[in-house]
Amino acid sequence: MLELTGFSPLNAYRAARGLPNFLRTLKDYSSAEAPQGFKITKASFFPILTDFRDKAGNVDCHYFHQDLWAARKIHAARPARHLDIGSRVDGFVAHVLTFMPITLIDVRPLPSFVDGLTFIQEDATRLTSLADGSVESLSSLHAVEHFGLGRYGDPVDPYACFHVMKAMARVLKPSGRLYFSVPIGRERLEFNAQRVFSPQTILDGFAALKLVSFAAVNDRGDFDAVSPPDAHADADYACGLFELTK
């Protein structure tokens, strides 16, 4: 319950462990000759107490693997246009923008202008602004699990995740591609954060489409392009990556 207030006992413990390193490096820097603009003053302090124990990079997470997975597939397919629903702007969307423009639909505002990015702020649950069979290339990565829970200011709707799956299948062109990811494993609701889906629930939700390929980020954080969807049905918190077509 403490974490609901913004206080994390684990983060406090990690910060306390990092305090000796901060004090040691502060002493070393203060005793060294520094350039005029970079000397220690009373206004200099901005302590970060945990980074010195971190690795060079974090690749054992859902977003890192899923963003590369989808961006590589879109780059290989070379569609004329691509539409995304709710994916991370500073990850997947940025990857795609390096080689083509992209249109993003999200219920949240995007105050920044980004060259090559067309932004539409709307509730994407039913995609009412899009005609049937009109989208050649479509994605939604780690987003649909949040739909209808009110976390991002969207209307509460327990069935919103299923509505948007049906809508995406409707707007996808014949032979088009949908790149879709959500948390998978033991099916449950974690209100108001997210849903975790059984892999079969996703396949049933996209019954009108065909599965082209499947990959996952497993509970160890490893990318797995070999195991079938049902191999992750008992996972605690994996990420299912579904490539689908009509």
N, C-alpha and C positions, 0 to 999 in steps of 0.2 A: 504493500500500500504506500510505502514511503516514496516509491518511484513515481506514483501518480502526482506527487507534488513537485516533481523535478529533481528530487534528491535520490541518488543512487548509492547505496552502501558500498557496492563493488567499485564504483568510480572513485569514491572517497578513499577506499583502501588503496587503490592503485596510485592515487595522487600522493597519499602519505608515503608510499614506498619510493616515490620519485623525488621527494623533498630533499634528501641528502645529496642527490646528484645535482639538483638545482643550486643548493647552497655552495657546493664545491665549485661548480662552474662559474657561479657568480663571483666567488673569491678569486678564481683564476683570471677571469676577465677584468675584474677591477684592478688587479695588480699588474696587468699587461698594459703596454702602451697602445692606445686606441686612436684612430683618426678623430679629428675635432668634432665632426657631426655624429659620432657613434660612441661617445663616452657615456659611462654609467651616470645617470642623474636620478633624482627622485621620481621623475616622470618616465623613467626607462622600463619599469617593471611590467611584464606581461608574461607571468610564469606559465609554462606548459610542462606539466610534471610527469607525463606518461610516455612521450614519444621516444625517449632514449631506449626503451625496451622493445619498440616496434620493429617489425621486419621491413625490408626495403619496399615491399608492396604487398597488398592484400588481394590475392586472386582466388581465395576460397569462399567466394560469396555468390549469391544468385545473380546479382546485377552484372558483375564483371563477365561471367560466362554467357549469360543470356544476350547481353548487348552485342558481344562479338558474334555469337551464333546467328542472330537475326541479321545483323549488318552484313556479314559475309554472304549470306544467302541472297539478300537483296542485291548486293553488288554483282554477284554471279548471274542473277536473273535479268538485271538491267531493265526494269519496267520503265515505261514512259513517265509514270507518276506514282507516288506512294502516299498513302494516307495512314496516319497513326492515331490511336485512341489512348490517351492517358499515360504514355510511356515517359520515362525520365528524360528531360530535356538535356541535362548535363551528362548523359551517358549515351543511350541508344540513339536518340535524335541527333546529337552532335556527331556520332559516328557516320550516320547516313548523310548528313549535310556535307561531309567531305567529298562526296562524289555525286550527289543529286539533291534537288530541292525536295521538301517534304511538307505535307499539310498535317497539322496536329489539331485534334479536337480534345478539349478538356473542360471540365466544369469549373476549374479554378482559373483565375485570371493569369495572364502572362504579361507583365508590364514592360518587359524588355523587347526591343526590336532585334531580331536575328536575321541576317542576310540569308535568303534562301528558304526561310521558314514562314509558311502561311499559317496563322493561328486563328482558330474558330472557338470561341468560348460558348459552350452549350452542354446540356446534359446529353451524353451520347448513348443513353440506355436503349433508345429505340431507333436512333439514326434517321429520324423523320425527314431530314433535309437531303437524304441520299436516295436515288432511285434504285430499284431492283437491278442487280447485275451490272452496276456501274463502276465498280472499283476493281482495278486490275491487281493491285498490290496493297495489302492491308496488314496492320500489326497492332497488337496490344500486349504489352509486356509488363507483368507484375502490376496490373491495374484493376482488372475486373473483380478481384477478390475484395476490393473496397466498395464496389458499387452498391448503393442502397443502404449503407450503414450510417450515413450522415456525417462521417468523419471529415469530409471535405466540403461540407455545406450542401451536399446533394440531398434530394428528398429521400426519406426512409422508405425502403421497399425491399422486403425479404427476398423477392424474386428478381430483383434488378439484374443480378449476374446472369440469370437465364434469359432475360429479355435481351440483353446486349449480345449474348452468343447467337440467339436467333436472328437478331438484326444484322450482325456481321455476316452470317451465312446468307442472308437475303441479298445484301448489297454486293457480295463478291461476284465478279464476272465468272462465267464458265471458263475453266482452265486458269483462273486467277489463283493467287497464292495468299494465304493467311498465315501469319507468324504469331503465335499466341503462347503466352506463358502465365502460369499462376502457381502458387504454392500447392504441392500435392503431398498426399500421405494419408494418415488416419483422418477421415473427414470430420470436420468440426467447425463451429463458429467461435471466434475469439473477439467478442464485441467490445468496443466498436472498431477494433484494429483491422480485422480481416477475416476471410474464410480460408480454410485449408480444404482442398477438394480431393476426393477419390479420383484417380486417373480415369476411371470408368464414367464418372459423372461428366467429365469434360468430353469424352468421346460420345456420350449420349446427348449432351447439349449441342454437339455439332454433328448430329446424325445425318443431316442433309449433305455433309461434306465427306471427303475421303482423306484419310491420314496418309500423307506422303512420307513423312519421316518423324521420328521422335527421338529426343534426347532429354537428359535430366541433369541437374546438379544434385548429387545425393547428400545424405546427411553428413558426410565427411567433408563436403565442399568440393568434391571432385566432379569433373564433367564426365558424363557417361552417355556415349552415343550408341551403345550396344544393347543394353537391357530394354525389354519391352515395357510399355506403360505399367502393366500389372505388377512388375517387379518392385515398384515403388509404392504399392498400395498400403503397406504397413510402415512407411517412413514416418518419422516424426515431423520433419519440416524440409522436404525436398522441393525442387522447382522443376515443373514439367514444361518442356519446350515442344510444342506441337506445330508442325508444318502441315497445313491442310489445303485442299483444293476442291473445286466444284466440278 
